[in-house]
């Protein structure tokens, strides 16, 4: 009878340790999931900001202004324009 009790006690301790380990792992994975979701939200916000910035930098009026003021570019005069006929 004592051996049976010791075996049952060992099984009970093993089950208890297994339960504690699995709950700890579940909590740890939940924390990792929460962090990953927060990081994904931050990346979504940054992506939206970058799209807005890209559309602002690519506006034709801004490009023309930079070309004229900073690069000192000008539209070609009709005398400097050459039309190439299609073959």
C-alpha positions in Angstrom: 0.0 0.0 0.0 2.9 2.4 0.8 4.4 1.8 -2.7 1.1 2.6 -4.4 0.8 5.8 -2.3 4.3 6.8 -3.2 3.7 6.1 -6.9 0.5 8.1 -6.8 2.2 11.0 -5.0 5.0 11.0 -7.7 2.4 11.1 -10.4 0.5 13.9 -8.6 3.7 15.9 -8.3 4.6 15.4 -12.0 1.1 16.4 -13.0 1.3 19.6 -10.8 4.7 20.5 -12.3 3.4 19.9 -15.8 0.4 22.2 -15.1 2.5 25.0 -13.7 4.9 24.8 -16.6 2.2 24.9 -19.2 0.4 27.8 -17.6 3.7 29.7 -17.3 4.4 29.0 -21.0 0.9 30.1 -22.0 1.3 33.4 -20.1 4.7 34.0 -21.6 3.4 33.4 -25.1 0.4 35.7 -24.5 2.8 38.5 -23.4 4.9 38.0 -26.6 1.7 38.0 -28.7 0.6 41.3 -27.1 4.0 42.9 -27.8 3.9 41.7 -31.4 0.4 43.1 -31.9 1.5 46.5 -30.5 4.6 46.5 -32.7 2.4 45.7 -35.8 0.1 48.6 -34.9 3.1 50.9 -34.6 4.3 49.7 -38.0 0.9 50.3 -39.6 0.9 53.9 -38.2 4.4 54.5 -39.5 3.5 53.0 -42.9 0.6 55.4 -43.2 2.8 58.4 -42.3 5.4 57.3 -44.9 2.7 57.1 -47.5 1.5 60.6 -46.7 5.0 61.9 -46.8 5.7 60.2 -50.1 2.6 61.7 -51.7 3.6 65.1 -50.4 7.2 64.9 -51.8 5.9 63.6 -55.1 3.4 66.4 -55.8 4.0 67.9 -59.3 3.9 71.4 -58.1 6.6 70.7 -55.5 8.8 69.0 -58.0 8.5 71.9 -60.4 9.3 74.4 -57.6 12.4 72.4 -56.6 13.5 72.1 -60.3 13.2 75.8 -60.9 14.6 77.2 -57.6 17.2 74.7 -56.4 18.3 73.1 -59.7 17.8 76.2 -61.8 16.0 74.3 -64.5 13.9 76.0 -67.2 11.4 74.9 -69.8 13.1 74.6 -73.2 12.3 77.3 -75.7 10.6 76.3 -79.0 13.8 76.9 -80.9 15.6 74.3 -78.8 12.8 71.7 -79.2 13.2 69.1 -81.9 10.4 66.8 -83.0 11.5 63.4 -84.1 9.1 61.8 -86.6 7.9 58.2 -86.1 9.3 55.7 -88.6 
